[in-house]
Amino acid sequence: ILKYILKSGKALRDDEINILRKQAEYMFLKKKALDILARRRITEKDIRKKLQAVKSCAHHADKVISDLKEHGYIDDYSFAVNLIHTVQAGSPRSIRYISQKLYLKGVPRETANKAIDDELSDYDEHDAAKKLAEKKYKVVTSLPELKAKKRIADYLRSRGFNWDIINDVLSELFANMN
């Protein structure tokens, strides 16, 4: 209103109308992005998908995303770090599981690998799998040995641990328990 000295009864030229329309579309899309980001953290890929869905303003998506990245509202690395901590807070998972989860959330591979290297540099998958197996063993002690091994192996597999680690942990666990 101030920039174009808009007031009731003032006639606008077509070029002024087009400029105002483009600015309004940009501001609408930016507000939509900020509303999404206010609810939860989101990756650049996901926010781009949501903004592209607004067909009337989709051509402004790149500029909105670059502005939000410049101001630090979109940061895939910090999203990845937070997701790693969230996943590990529940119960330990394998690095492969975490990597796959980050990929599915839209974090680029390089960014995901850097976050994993930085946050899980001293993480011992074998130790984590052993702790989970010992915990699960308490639940399956009444089952026959073969069935108990299968349940523990399935449990560890669902958390992304590979078969080498699972076999090592099972052999250690059942050697110690017998």
QUILIN-V173055 format. One record per residue. N is the residue number from 0. OMEGA is omega in whole degrees, -180 to 180 (999 if undefined). D_CENTER is the distance of its C-alpha to the mean C-alpha in Angstrom with 2 decimals. Layout:
n | omega | d_center
N | OMEGA | D_CENTER
N | OMEGA | D_CENTER
This chain:
n | omega | d_center
0 | -179 | 40.51
1 | -176 | 41.75
2 | -178 | 40.88
3 | -179 | 42.84
4 | -178 | 45.28
5 | 175 | 44.59
6 | -178 | 47.07
7 | 178 | 48.63
8 | 180 | 50.87
9 | 179 | 49.57
10 | 178 | 49.18
11 | 176 | 46.20
12 | -180 | 46.39
13 | -180 | 44.15
14 | 177 | 42.32
15 | 178 | 41.64
16 | 179 | 40.35
17 | 178 | 37.98
18 | 179 | 36.67
19 | 180 | 36.21
20 | -180 | 34.46
21 | 178 | 31.97
22 | 179 | 31.31
23 | 178 | 30.88
24 | 179 | 28.39
25 | -179 | 26.37
26 | 177 | 26.52
27 | -178 | 25.61
28 | 179 | 22.46
29 | 177 | 21.53
30 | 178 | 22.20
31 | 179 | 20.04
32 | 180 | 17.05
33 | 176 | 17.88
34 | 179 | 18.26
35 | -178 | 14.76
36 | 179 | 13.42
37 | -179 | 15.92
38 | -179 | 14.47
39 | 176 | 10.86
40 | -177 | 8.42
41 | -180 | 7.05
42 | 178 | 6.68
43 | -180 | 10.23
44 | -179 | 10.29
45 | 180 | 9.55
46 | 177 | 11.98
47 | 180 | 14.37
48 | -180 | 14.53
49 | -180 | 15.33
50 | 178 | 17.86
51 | 180 | 19.42
52 | 177 | 20.17
53 | -170 | 22.63
54 | -175 | 25.32
55 | -176 | 27.86
56 | -171 | 25.77
57 | -178 | 23.31
58 | 177 | 25.30
59 | -173 | 24.22
60 | -178 | 20.44
61 | -180 | 20.51
62 | 179 | 22.54
63 | -179 | 20.50
64 | 180 | 17.26
65 | 177 | 19.31
66 | -179 | 20.87
67 | 177 | 17.70
68 | 180 | 16.38
69 | -179 | 19.89
70 | 175 | 19.87
71 | 179 | 16.55
72 | 177 | 14.80
73 | 180 | 12.12
74 | -177 | 10.94
75 | -179 | 8.15
76 | 180 | 9.63
77 | 174 | 9.65
78 | -179 | 6.05
79 | 179 | 5.73
80 | 179 | 8.86
81 | 179 | 8.13
82 | 178 | 5.58
83 | -180 | 8.46
84 | 179 | 10.98
85 | -179 | 9.93
86 | -178 | 10.01
87 | -179 | 13.16
88 | -179 | 14.73
89 | 173 | 15.48
90 | -176 | 17.10
91 | 177 | 16.81
92 | 179 | 14.96
93 | 177 | 15.77
94 | 178 | 14.25
95 | 178 | 14.26
96 | -179 | 12.29
97 | 179 | 9.49
98 | 179 | 9.83
99 | 179 | 9.85
100 | 178 | 6.77
101 | 179 | 4.91
102 | 180 | 7.58
103 | 178 | 7.35
104 | 177 | 4.22
105 | 178 | 6.63
106 | 179 | 6.46
107 | -176 | 10.22
108 | -178 | 11.81
109 | 180 | 13.84
110 | 179 | 11.24
111 | -180 | 9.33
112 | 179 | 12.91
113 | 179 | 14.03
114 | 179 | 11.52
115 | 179 | 12.45
116 | -178 | 16.04
117 | -173 | 16.15
118 | -175 | 14.73
119 | -177 | 16.08
120 | -179 | 19.28
121 | -178 | 21.54
122 | 180 | 19.70
123 | -178 | 22.22
124 | -179 | 20.88
125 | 179 | 24.46
126 | 180 | 25.07
127 | 179 | 21.96
128 | 180 | 23.00
129 | 179 | 26.53
130 | 178 | 25.73
131 | -180 | 23.88
132 | 178 | 26.81
133 | 178 | 29.35
134 | -179 | 27.79
135 | -179 | 27.77
136 | 180 | 31.29
137 | -178 | 32.69
138 | -173 | 31.75
139 | -177 | 33.26
140 | -177 | 36.40
141 | -179 | 38.73
142 | 173 | 37.67
143 | -173 | 39.47
144 | -178 | 38.08
145 | 179 | 36.86
146 | 178 | 35.02
147 | 178 | 33.50
148 | -179 | 32.32
149 | 180 | 30.73
150 | -180 | 28.91
151 | 179 | 27.59
152 | 178 | 26.65
153 | 179 | 24.79
154 | 179 | 22.97
155 | 179 | 21.95
156 | -180 | 21.09
157 | 177 | 18.70
158 | 170 | 16.78
159 | -179 | 16.69
160 | -178 | 19.76
161 | -173 | 22.10
162 | 179 | 25.70
163 | 179 | 27.34
164 | -179 | 25.72
165 | 180 | 26.33
166 | 178 | 29.96
167 | -178 | 30.57
168 | 180 | 29.29
169 | 180 | 31.33
170 | 176 | 34.42
171 | -176 | 34.21
172 | -176 | 33.56
173 | 174 | 36.36
174 | -180 | 38.74
175 | -175 | 38.43
176 | -179 | 38.76
177 | 999 | 41.84
